[in-house]
Amino acid sequence: MASVTTVATPAAAAGGAVRSKEREGAEIITGAEECSNHSNEMMRALGFPEGLMPMRDLEECGLVRETGFVWMKQKAPYEHYFRGTGTRVRYDAEVTAYVEEGKMKRMTGVRSKQLMLWVPIVEMSLDGDARDRIYFKSNIGIGRSFPASAFADEAAAATVAKK
């Protein structure tokens, strides 16, 4: 059964004092379908295409509106190959970020395979005059840019595959 709750002060046992502080005042959504809908809605609100974060079997997601802190928990890590960009991306069981319009920063739990290495992605932002490209930044400052349309196609393909 899905639920939406607001947490005034989460329990410290849920991940330590720092983690509790980040999640204070969070809106927490549980249930696979509700989390998937919430995640897609959030991506649209930020200006990103829905297919950008194709996580599977979501169990919980949360948002602290005051700080922009978000998290998404799935049952197990998931690897996805983006045909439009030719890249493989791994999403850990929990992905976190701070969000604002056109940007996700201080990300954890997302890595992209470049050559033979898994490179952590710490930020992604809309780029270009028309905000039609997405720039991905690694923790060592190196980044790549791809057309946003490459990820929009992923959302359409996932919808067709579900039917």
N, C-alpha and C positions, 0 to 999 in steps of 0.2 A: 504494500500500500504506500503510495507516495504522500509526502508531506512537505510543507513549507513552514519553517520556524524561524524566529528571530532570537538570537542568543545574546543576552546582556553580558555575561561573563562566562566564557567556556571553561570547562574543567581543565586544570593544569595537566591532568593525566592524558589528555588528548594530544599531547605533543610537546609539553614543556612550557615554561613561562613565556618565552619569546613567541612561540607559535600561538599561545592563548591570547597574547596581547594583539597580534596581527588580526585575529579572528573575532575580537570583541565587537559586539553589535552587528554581527553577520546575519544575513538572510541565508538560510540553509535550505536547499532543495534536495529531496531524496526521491529515488525511483528513476529507473532508466529512461522512460519516455519523457518525464518532466525535466530531468537534467539535460537530455538531448535538446529539447525545445528551448530551455533556458540558455544553453550554450550557444545555439544558433541565433537566438534573439540578441544575445550580448554581442556576438560577432557582427551582426548587422548594425546594431547601435553604434559600434565603434568604427564602422565603415569598412570592415573586412568582409571578404566573401565567406559564406558558410563553410565551404569545403576546406578551409585552411587548417582546422583542428579536428580531423576525422577520428575522434576517440571512440572506443567501443565499450559497451557494457558499463556505462556510467552508473555509479551508485550514489554519489553525492556531489553537489557543487554548491559553492557559497560565494557571496558577494558582500563586502563591507563598503557600502556606498560612500561613507565618509572619507575613506582612504583610497578606494579603488582596488583594494586587494581582492583577488578572486582565486578560487581553487576548483579543480575538477578531479574527482577520484573515480578510477575505473577498477574493475575486478583484477586485471592483470596488465602488465605493460603490453603495448601494441606497436607494431611496426607497419608503416604505410609507405607504399611506393607511389609518388606523384608522377604520373605519366607526362603531364604538361611541362614539368621542369626536369625530369630525369633524375630525381633525388629520392633517397630513402630516408624517412624520418622515424625516430623512435619516441614514443610517448610513454613515460614511466607510469606506474600505477597512480601517482599523484602529480599533477601539473599545477604550478602556482604562478601568479604574475600580479603586477600592479598595472591597471588599465586606465587609459584616458582616450579621448577621441583620436582615432588614427594611430594608436600606439599601445603596445604591450611591452612593459619593461620589467627588469629584475626577474625574468622568467627562470623557473626551475623545472626540470623534468622533461625537457625537449632537447633532442640531439639529432643532428643531421649527419649522414655518412658522406664524407668527402674523401675521395680516393679510397684509402683503406682505414681511415680514422673516423671515430664518432666524435663530432664537434658539438659541444653544448651551444644551444641558441639562447641568448640572454635577452634579446630584444628584437621586436619586429615593428615596423612602422610603414605607414603609407607614404609613398615617395612619388616624385614627379609632379609636374604642373597640374595635371588632371587627377592626381592621386590614383593613378592607374597602375602603379607598380608597388610591390611590397619588398622592402629592404630588410634583410635578416642579418643580425649582428651576432658574432660569437663572443665568447668571454675573453678572447685575445685581441679583440678589436677588428678582426677581419670580417668582411661581410659580403653578401651577394644580393642582387636584386632580380626579381622575376615579375612578369606581368601578372596582375591580379586575376586576369581572365583565366590563367592556368589553374587556379584554385577554384574558381566558380564552376568550371567544367567538372571538377571532382565532386562537388555537391550534386550536380545534375546526374552524374553517373551513379552515385550512391542511391539517389532516389529511384532511378530506373531499376537498379539491382534489387531493391527491396520489394518492388511490385511483382 
